[in-house]
Amino acid sequence: MIERINFVDRLKGFTMLVVIIGHISFFTFKEDHSLVSLIAGSFQMPVFMFLSGFVIPSPPSFKKTVVKWCCFLCPFLFVGSLFRYFFYGEVHELFFNNIKSGYWYLYTLACFYFFLLLFRYFSRNQGKGALLIDVILALSVFSGILFLRKVFENTAIGGLLSTDQLFSYWPWFIGGYIARKYNFIEVLGKKPWIYSLSLVLYLIFAALYCSGHYGFFMLSALFAIPTFVFVFLSRENKTSRVEKYLELVGKKSLDIYIFHFFFTSMTDLSFLGSWFASTRNLFLEFLVSMILAIVIACCCIIIGNVLKLSPLFRDVVYGDFIKRIIKL
């Protein structure tokens, strides 16, 4: 049984909705670098990757890693190929492009779980030097990714390996893993001044990023993580209807992630995007985007629940067959 952490599920749910909002701006409203999408982009995927690492209490065994690979790569291959063929008539770009038509997250996460095997076999020490060993391993993996990125820059192999995505998101993922392992979140909860400082710095760097200074993205994301973690952590033992919905979205984030591209791509509301761009009505654009994101998330959850009623779809789409082959 997976141990659920309320603030993690809720923050994942919130971030997943923000991801959809960003994609609505780009795919549905046909806006290029709208303020709403820039605000969403200032933190969404780094926070989501941080949480993806945070939910791992310890590096999984090789068998569990294989199961995770199937759980990530089966929807990547099946749903990603279906999406690519349905909207573009080919599947080549799903494999030989860094962003893989938006499905890069599943591939990248599978790679990160592979990298975690190093931590399982070389970071068994739980003594005083454990943190140092983990940091060295994290930097070693990052150096390897950087090497591959330089060697295969602007090549088909670089696109196949998604070296840009691995390079961009490994620090956030492994940061989440290390924060969980060494209880850094508890320190954050006990020192509110860290939150206050992070909030101020996030607002500053996010504003710079949204104004076109994209070099501040890393700093914006860095301070966004403790900011949002603290806000949701402070509500860990409380609940509301909104938080219950966010928990549901967080728990169903895989279904929402793999299916939401169909909805955002097949819906053309470019006339609204043009109107939002001309009027600069940020509040109304955000409100409409949020309503659409909630509706899309609900539709994706329903589709996932229906597909999971079929053992065949559970095996093909979600890779459940591997659980019968590998006895954990």
Disulfide bonds with the S-S distance in Angstrom:
none
